[in-house]
Amino acid sequence: FAGLALLPAPPAGRRGPLGPIASFAATVQWARADAAIDGGRLDVGLARAERALELDPAPSEGWSWLAGVLVHRFGAPEFEANPMSRRTWVEAGLAVLARGESVTREPEELAFHAGLIMAFVASLPEEVLEWPGGAHSAWTAAAEHFERAKNLGHARADDAAQAAWREVHRPTPDTGAPEGPPRTQTLPT
């Protein structure tokens, strides 16, 4: 067993009882979380996802997966009939990404994902998801998330931020005041 001394020490975040196998244990928990959620056991699935994040918080993928489930699965009209309740799921997904930014090794990915979620929200009709301040507010939040991702070093965040800011400052044909995004876009021919 003298060879064990030659193994590098696990990173500070992995010195718990699972040490170097924490990443594997987290992967198992992610699979169990997904199966529980697919089986309609939301509370069990969320508890398992939280355990996976405790075991291995560094990868951004887990944080993004959980946020995506909250926003796109539980915040979907097929799952949640009430637009205000759908907004609560979106807010929960954004909160997961914010928590992850402070502990992941790729915070720029989570900031970018938050921008994508808000761009998605901005593009939805109000009857599907009511957002305080409407599409203008959602596009502003998207642009701010993309700006943060850019400042953290995300390669595509600058283009995304510029596109979101264009939506924020898009004038309306009637008043010249900013409006939300157009509902359909055509490409130049």
Secondary structure as UniProt FT lines:
FT   HELIX           2..6
FT   HELIX           12..14
FT   TURN            17..18
FT   HELIX           19..21
FT   HELIX           22..38
FT   TURN            39..40
FT   HELIX           42..55
FT   HELIX           60..68
FT   HELIX           69..74
FT   TURN            77..79
FT   HELIX           83..101
FT   TURN            102..103
FT   HELIX           107..123
FT   TURN            126..128
FT   TURN            132..133
FT   HELIX           134..151
FT   TURN            152..153
FT   TURN            155..156
FT   HELIX           157..168
FT   TURN            173..175
//
